[in-house]
Amino acid sequence: MKLIVGLGNPGSNYAGNRHNIGFMAVNEIHRVHSSFAPWRARFQAEVSEGRLGSEKALLMKPSTYMNESGRAVGEAMRFYKIEPEDIAVIYDELDLPPAKFRMKAGGGHGGHNGLRSISAHIGQDYRRLRLGIGHPGDKKLVSNYVLGDFAKADSDWLEPLLREIADNADMLAAGQDSQFANKLTLALQPEKAQRPSKGSVPNKPKQISHIHQARQQNSPNLPKTGPMADMLKKLFGDKSE
């Protein structure tokens, strides 16, 4: 069993918040993949069991509010005997611009209360899908910003991001994080796929000097016998000797 957790706060008042982008992502996975059962209350969360590719997977939206998310994750992990490496947590990231994302395995909580709680309950070795929501620019504005709804204009990047996550969720369940990230990058940031790798030099047509070009041209047909041939031999010597 693989566990995919979306972080957010329960209730309709929070549904459109930037802080709830994790909930939005697992909702989209649930919508796209018909194998998943209806949501039900279990493990202090809303959960749905189904398949992603060849993997059995449990989608989870903790009902404990963000700062107690670890209680739900820990309970499900113990029940199914899931290893931390088989848990992927999707959450909002202030330090990434909107529409950007990062995959990461292990590490600290970076000040995120949801991750802080999960790490306290199951350790730090779980995998994380960080979804950028941008930063308001002032630490004092962070609380209102993350608990504020996405603007209508955000749907231009938010909907494609959520759709690509759902379409490629089988890779996320299989632990193929690099392939998953590459798929999202190709779909959402195709210009990156066309850039040469750092330190590489683009192929350029080979420059040939005019002297070399002249040397490559066919040599003139010179007479091999007769008076002209004899004269050339006297001037340049007989190359056949």
C-alpha positions, 0 to 999 in steps of 0.5 A: 500500500502506498499513501498519498497525503494532501495537506490542508484544512477541513471545511468549506471555509478553507476549500479555496485557500492557498494552504489547501493546494494539497487537498486540491491535488489529491481531489484531482487524483481521485477525480481522474482515476476511476478506481478510487472508492468514495471518500470516507472518514477513517484514521482522523481523515478523509480517505479513499482506496484505489489503484494507481498503475500497478500500486494499491494506494490510499489517498488521504486528507487529514481532518485534524487541521494542518498543525495536527496532520501527523496524527492521521498519517501516523495512524494509517501508516501503522495500520497498513505497516507502510514505510515512510519511503512509501508515503508522499505528502503534497503541500504548499510552499511559500518559497517557490513561485506559483506554478513551480514544484519540487520533489524531495525525499527526507529533510526538515519541515522548513517551518511548515506546520503540517510537515512539522507534525508529520515528522514528529509522528513518523520521522523525516524519511517520507517524500514531499511534493512541494507546490509553489504558491509564492510569498506575499513579501512580508512575514507579517502577511504570511498567515492571511496570505496562505489562508486566503483564496487563490485568485481567479487568474491563478486558475491559468497555472493551477488547473494545469498543474493539478491535472498533470499531477493527477495524470502522472500519479502512477509514477508518484505511487511507484516511487519514480520521483525523477520520472514524475518530476520530468513529466511535469516539467515537460508538460508545464515548462517545456522550454526547460527541456529544450535548454542545453545542460549546464556547461554544454556547448550547442552544436554549431556547423564546423567552420572551414577556412577558404584555404581548406575549402580550396584544398578539398576541391577536386584537383585539375586534370593534368596531362600525364603524357606529351610535351606539356607533361614533360614540361611540368616534370622539368618544373616540379620534378617527377612525383612518380619517382 
